[in-house]
Amino acid sequence: MNAGPAVAGAAVVLAVAVRVLRRRRAAGRAADRPSPAAGGGAAGWTGPWSRRGRRGPRRAGGTVGLVAAREVRERTRSRVFVIGTAVVLLVVAAAIVVPVLNRGHRGMDRVGIVGSLSAPVEASIVALGPGAGTTVTVVREPTAAAAASAVRSGDLTLAVVDGTRILVRKPFAVGDTSGAALLTAEVARVVALQQGLEQAGLSPAAAARLAHPVPLPVQALEPSAAKSTARTVGLYGVILTFVLLSQYGTWVLMGVVEEKANRVVEVLLATMRPGQLLSGKVLGIGLVGFGQAALLVGFALVLAEGVGSPLLQGAAVASVAVALVWVVLAYFLYCWVFAAAGSLAQRQEHVQSLAFPLQLPILVGYLVGLTAIASGDASTFVRVLAYLPPTAPFCMPVLVALGVASWWEVVLAALLTVAATAGVARVATRVYTRAILRTGQRVRLRSVLGAAAR
């Protein structure tokens, strides 16, 4: 999949989502003015949403904007948020830098030569270095004793004496896969083969050609399913979506439960509509989540470019763009559900029982996405889940990383998710409106939906 169409499709989806949000905010501005019965706020409470703060909402984007700004301030000032972000940044840095360091770290092995070896044999010994993950340097030694002394001291990894034997410091165990063991075995094989061919009467050049024939070209019948860098980015994208969705969905759930339990919501609803309060909370926490995701991705891009990592190059750019879009879509799909569920609870003890069923589709999409990206095979089951809104945020980015999804498929799945989000937001707002002020006992979803139906 090309990066250009993917980014263009992502821009279209975001434009549609912004338009829907603006319409919801425009519909809510009609109720920004507090009613005369409110008396400037419940119980004499005055603040940015009261009659005195009437100009504030208009300047800051309405009541929804003020609620969102309040959520942003509370979340970003939390010590847990700051420490958690720092830890995640360190993990991202390690994931990018460590492979580069391992790739750039090359050992140095010195091979001693006693007696005469032809130039092709020495060239063959030097050429064994990259295959053993090291760099081989050939050193001339005057005598076998001098070579043995250098091997014992560690100055030489091994020594070839007169082309008939090899000296090492200690014997290697059977099945030893260390660099020194592999290099020694390859040197013994190459020298024996080259020497045998030369003793058979072939010239050193002809013996070298026979000992190191030109490999046959390999022709693939089908194109590669995906590049390793794109698959790696897809893997990180699935993990990032799962972590952020779980974290910020839980924030929405707990925030609603806390406001209902300590009766703060009663004060706030005296000066605004329930839909405005809910929209502001969802928008504010979503901005914090998207800001954190953008920070992580931006940090990864800059660091990868600085250290020369291939992690975010080429086809992986499309995977990054698609992953970011689906993080946003996933949040705005699930956050309404978490908020509605929080309005049904009465105490903090209910959070766990409410969160578990809501996280089941998230877990299904996460596990299926991880399995598909690890195997490199997009099964029919994964393709179907990529179009279902609850699991599309995990499965569609996987299809993009595997190179089996076209740009129009991504846009189609995103539009389906946006449409589902609009419907879920409508139902969740009704549930929140009817349940948020019900105190004294746990509210049943069936009773709230029944009230909504009537």
C-alpha positions in Angstrom: 0.0 0.0 0.0 1.4 3.4 -1.0 1.8 6.1 1.7 0.2 8.9 -0.3 -3.3 7.4 -0.8 -3.3 6.2 2.8 -2.5 9.6 4.2 -5.1 11.2 1.9 -7.7 8.7 3.0 -6.8 9.3 6.7 -7.3 13.1 6.1 -10.7 12.5 4.7 -11.8 10.4 7.7 -10.5 13.0 10.2 -12.3 15.8 8.3 -15.6 13.9 8.6 -15.0 13.2 12.3 -14.2 16.9 12.9 -17.3 18.0 11.0 -19.5 15.6 13.1 -18.0 17.0 16.3 -18.6 20.6 15.2 -22.2 19.9 14.6 -22.6 18.4 18.0 -20.9 21.4 19.6 -23.1 23.8 17.5 -26.2 22.0 18.7 -25.1 22.3 22.3 -24.3 26.1 22.2 -28.0 26.9 22.3 -28.0 25.7 25.9 -24.8 27.5 27.0 -26.8 30.2 28.7 -27.7 29.3 32.3 -31.4 29.4 33.1 -32.7 32.1 35.5 -33.7 29.3 37.9 -30.2 28.2 38.3 -29.3 31.5 40.0 -25.8 31.5 38.7 -25.1 27.9 39.7 -26.4 25.3 42.1 -26.0 26.1 45.8 -24.6 29.5 44.9 -21.7 28.0 43.0 -20.0 30.3 40.6 -17.4 29.5 38.1 -16.6 29.5 34.4 -20.0 28.0 33.6 -22.0 30.3 35.7 -23.7 33.5 34.6 -20.6 35.5 35.6 -18.4 33.4 33.4 -20.8 33.8 30.4 -18.1 35.2 28.2 -15.6 32.5 29.0 -17.4 29.7 27.2 -17.8 31.8 24.0 -14.1 32.6 24.0 -12.8 29.1 24.8 -15.1 27.3 22.3 -18.3 27.1 24.5 -19.1 25.0 27.5 -17.7 21.9 25.9 -14.4 23.6 25.4 -14.2 24.6 29.0 -14.9 21.1 30.2 -12.3 19.7 27.8 -9.7 22.3 29.0 -10.4 21.3 32.6 -9.9 17.6 31.8 -6.6 18.4 29.9 -5.3 20.3 32.9 -6.2 17.7 35.5 -4.8 14.8 33.5 -1.5 16.4 32.3 -0.7 17.7 35.8 -1.0 14.2 37.3 2.3 12.8 38.5 1.2 9.4 37.2 0.8 10.8 33.7 4.2 12.5 33.7 6.0 9.4 35.0 4.1 7.1 32.8 4.9 9.1 29.7 8.6 9.3 30.6 8.7 5.5 31.1 7.0 4.9 27.7 9.5 7.3 26.0 12.4 5.3 27.5 10.9 2.0 26.2 10.5 3.5 22.7 14.1 4.8 22.8 15.3 1.3 23.8 13.3 -0.4 21.1 14.9 1.9 18.5 18.4 2.3 19.7 19.2 -1.2 20.9 18.7 -2.9 17.5 20.9 -0.2 15.9 23.7 -0.8 18.4 23.5 -4.6 18.0 23.6 -4.2 14.3 26.5 -1.8 14.4 28.5 -3.7 16.9 31.0 -5.9 15.1 33.7 -8.0 16.8 37.3 -8.2 15.6 39.1 -11.6 15.2 42.7 -12.0 14.3 43.7 -15.1 12.5 47.4 -16.0 12.5 49.0 -17.6 9.4 52.2 -19.7 9.7 53.9 -20.8 6.5 52.7 -20.1 3.0 49.1 -19.9 2.0 47.9 -18.7 -1.4 46.3 -15.3 -1.7 42.9 -16.9 -2.6 43.0 -18.9 0.7 43.7 -15.8 2.7 41.0 -13.9 0.9 38.6 -16.7 1.7 39.4 -16.5 5.4 38.8 -12.8 5.5 35.5 -13.2 3.6 34.3 -15.5 6.4 34.0 -12.5 8.8 30.6 -11.1 7.9 29.0 -14.6 8.0 30.3 -15.1 11.6 29.3 -11.6 12.7 32.8 -10.3 13.0 35.7 -8.7 11.1 38.6 -11.0 10.3 42.2 -9.8 10.0 45.0 -12.0 8.8 48.3 -11.7 10.7 51.6 -13.3 9.7 53.4 -15.2 12.4 57.1 -16.3 12.0 56.8 -19.7 13.7 54.3 -22.1 15.1 55.5 -21.4 18.6 55.0 -17.7 18.2 51.5 -18.3 16.9 50.7 -20.7 19.8 51.9 -18.0 22.3 49.7 -15.4 20.7 46.7 -17.7 20.8 47.2 -18.5 24.5 47.5 -14.7 25.3 44.3 -14.0 23.4 46.1 -11.8 20.8 44.9 -14.3 18.1 41.6 -16.1 17.9 43.1 -19.0 16.0 46.2 -19.8 13.9 46.6 -21.8 10.7 49.9 -23.7 10.7 51.3 -24.6 7.3 47.8 -25.2 6.0 47.6 -28.5 7.9 46.3 -27.7 11.4 44.6 -25.0 13.4 45.5 -23.8 16.9 42.9 -22.6 19.3 43.2 -21.9 23.0 40.5 -24.3 24.3 38.5 -27.0 22.6 34.9 -26.1 21.6 32.0 -28.2 22.9 29.8 -30.0 20.5 27.0 -27.7 19.3 28.9 -24.6 20.3 27.4 -21.6 18.3 29.7 -18.9 19.6 31.3 -16.6 17.0 34.8 -18.1 17.7 33.5 -21.6 17.2 31.7 -20.8 14.0 34.7 -19.0 12.6 37.1 -21.8 13.5 34.9 -24.4 11.8 34.5 -22.3 8.7 38.3 -21.6 8.5 39.0 -25.3 8.8 36.6 -26.2 6.1 37.7 -23.5 3.6 41.4 -24.1 4.1 41.0 -27.9 3.7 38.9 -27.5 0.6 41.2 -24.9 -1.0 44.3 -26.9 -0.2 42.8 -30.1 -1.5 41.8 -28.5 -4.8 45.3 -27.0 -5.3 46.9 -30.3 -4.5 44.8 -31.9 -7.2 46.6 -29.7 -9.7 44.2 -26.8 -10.1 45.6 -23.3 -10.0 44.8 -21.2 -7.0 42.4 -19.1 -9.0 40.5 -22.1 -10.3 40.5 -23.7 -6.9 39.0 -20.5 -5.5 36.3 -20.5 -8.1 35.4 -24.1 -7.2 35.5 -23.5 -3.5 33.4 -20.3 -3.7 31.0 -20.7 -6.7 28.7 -17.9 -7.6 25.3 -18.5 -6.1 22.4 -19.1 -8.4 19.8 -16.3 -8.7 16.7 -16.9 -6.6 13.4 -15.9 -8.2 10.2 -15.6 -6.1 7.0 -16.6 -7.7 4.9 -14.3 -5.5 5.6 -10.9 -4.1 6.6 -10.5 -0.5 3.7 -10.2 1.8 5.2 -7.4 3.8 8.5 -5.7 4.6 10.0 -6.4 8.0 10.0 -2.7 9.0 6.4 -2.2 8.1 5.5 -5.3 10.1 7.5 -4.0 13.1 5.7 -0.7 13.0 2.4 -2.5 12.7 3.2 -4.5 15.8 4.1 -1.4 17.7 0.9 0.3 16.4 -1.3 -2.5 17.7 0.4 -2.4 21.1 0.1 1.4 21.3 -3.6 1.3 20.4 -4.3 -1.3 23.1 -2.3 0.5 25.8 -3.8 4.0 25.1 -7.3 2.7 24.6 -7.2 0.8 27.9 -5.7 3.7 29.8 -7.8 6.5 28.5 -11.0 4.5 28.4 -10.5 3.7 32.1 -9.9 7.4 32.8 -13.2 8.3 31.2 -15.0 5.5 33.2 -13.4 6.5 36.5 -13.9 10.2 35.9 -17.6 9.8 35.4 -17.9 7.5 38.5 -16.0 9.9 40.7 -18.1 12.9 39.7 -21.3 11.0 40.3 -20.1 9.6 43.6 -19.0 12.9 45.1 -22.0 14.7 43.7 -19.9 17.2 41.7 -21.9 16.4 38.6 -25.0 17.8 40.2 -23.3 21.2 40.5 -22.0 21.1 37.0 -25.4 20.0 35.5 -27.0 23.0 37.1 -25.3 25.2 34.5 -25.0 22.9 31.5 -26.6 20.1 29.7 -25.5 16.5 30.3 -24.5 16.1 26.7 -22.2 19.1 27.0 -20.5 17.8 30.1 -20.1 14.3 28.6 -18.7 15.7 25.2 -16.3 18.0 27.0 -15.0 15.1 29.2 -14.6 12.8 26.2 -12.9 15.5 24.1 -10.5 16.6 26.8 -9.3 13.1 27.7 -9.1 12.3 24.0 -6.9 15.3 23.4 -4.5 14.2 26.1 -4.4 10.7 24.6 -3.8 11.9 21.1 -1.2 14.3 22.3 0.6 11.5 24.1 0.4 9.3 21.1 1.7 12.1 18.8 4.6 12.8 21.3 5.6 9.1 21.2 5.4 8.8 17.4 7.2 12.1 16.9 9.9 11.1 19.4 10.3 7.8 17.6 10.6 9.5 14.2 13.2 12.0 15.3 15.2 9.4 17.2 15.1 6.8 14.4 16.3 9.5 12.0 19.1 10.5 14.3 20.5 7.0 14.9 19.9 5.8 11.4 17.3 3.2 12.3 15.3 1.7 9.3 12.3 1.2 11.6 10.3 4.1 10.3 11.4 4.3 6.7 9.8 3.4 3.4 6.5 1.5 3.5 6.5 1.9 7.3 5.4 5.6 6.9 2.0 4.5 5.7 1.7 2.1 8.7 2.5 5.0 11.1 -0.1 7.3 9.6 -2.8 4.6 9.6 -1.9 3.6 13.2 -2.3 7.2 14.4 -5.7 7.6 12.7 -7.0 4.3 14.1 -5.8 5.3 17.6 -8.1 8.4 17.4 -11.0 6.5 15.9 -10.7 3.7 18.4 -10.8 6.2 21.3 -13.8 8.1 20.1 -15.7 4.8 19.5 -15.0 3.3 22.9 -15.0 6.4 25.1 -18.7 7.0 24.8 -19.3 3.4 25.9 -17.0 3.8 28.9 -18.7 7.1 29.9 -22.2 5.6 29.6 -21.1 2.6 31.7 -19.6 5.0 34.3 -23.0 6.7 34.7 -24.6 3.4 35.7 -22.2 2.9 38.7 -22.6 4.4 42.2 -19.2 3.7 43.8 -15.6 3.0 42.8 -16.0 -0.7 43.6 -18.2 -1.0 40.5 -15.5 0.1 38.1 -13.8 -3.3 37.6 -17.1 -5.1 37.0 -18.1 -2.5 34.4 -14.7 -2.3 32.7 -14.2 -6.0 32.1 -17.1 -6.6 29.6 -16.2 -3.4 27.8 -12.6 -4.5 27.3 -13.5 -7.9 25.8 -13.8 -6.7 22.2 -10.6 -4.8 22.7 -8.8 -7.9 23.9 -10.2 -9.9 20.9 -9.0 -7.4 18.4 -5.6 -7.0 20.2 -4.9 -10.8 20.3 -6.0 -11.4 16.7 -3.9 -8.5 15.5 -0.9 -9.7 17.3 -1.3 -13.2 16.0 -1.7 -12.0 12.4 1.3 -9.6 12.5 3.5 -12.3 14.1 2.6 -14.9 11.5 2.6 -12.6 8.5 -0.6 -14.1 7.2 -3.9 -12.2 7.0 -6.6 -14.9 7.3 -10.2 -14.4 6.3 -11.1 -14.0 9.9 -8.7 -11.1 10.3 -10.1 -9.5 7.1 -13.6 -9.7 8.4 -12.7 -8.2 11.8 -10.9 -5.4 9.9 -14.3 -4.0 8.8 -16.2 -4.4 12.2 -15.9 -1.2 14.2 -15.1 -2.8 17.5 -12.1 -4.7 16.1 -11.2 -2.6 13.1 -8.7 -0.3 15.0 -6.5 -3.4 15.6 -7.0 -5.5 12.4 -7.0 -2.9 9.7 -3.6 -1.5 10.6 -2.3 -5.1 10.6 -3.6 -5.5 7.0 -1.8 -2.3 6.0 1.4 -3.5 7.6 1.2 -6.8 5.8 0.6 -5.0 2.5 -2.7 -6.6 1.7 -5.1 -3.6 2.2 -5.7 -0.9 -0.4 -6.3 2.7 0.5 -10.0 2.5 -0.3 -10.4 -0.4 2.0 -8.8 1.6 4.8 -11.1 4.5 4.1 -14.2 2.3 3.9 -13.4 0.7 7.3 -12.8 4.1 8.8 -16.1 5.5 7.5 -17.9 2.5 9.0 -16.2 3.2 12.3 -17.1 6.9 12.2 -20.8 6.0 11.4 -20.8 3.5 14.3 -19.2 6.1 16.6 -22.0 8.6 15.8 -24.7 6.0 16.7 -22.9 4.9 19.8 -22.4 8.5 20.9 -26.1 9.2 20.5 -27.2 6.2 22.6 -24.4 6.8 25.2 -25.5 10.4 25.6 -29.1 9.3 26.3 -27.9 6.7 28.8 -25.7 9.2 30.5 -28.4 11.8 30.7 -30.9 9.4 32.3 -28.5 7.7 34.7 -26.0 10.2 35.9 -28.3 11.8 38.5 -29.8 8.5 39.7 -28.2 7.9 43.1 -28.8 5.5 46.0 -28.5 2.2 44.1 -26.8 0.8 41.0 -28.7 1.7 37.8 -29.5 -1.1 35.5 -28.9 -0.6 31.8 -32.2 -2.2 30.9 -34.2 0.3 32.9 -32.3 3.2 31.4 -32.8 2.0 27.8 -36.4 1.4 28.6 -36.8 4.9 29.7 -35.0 6.1 26.6 -37.4 4.1 24.4 -40.4 5.7 26.1 
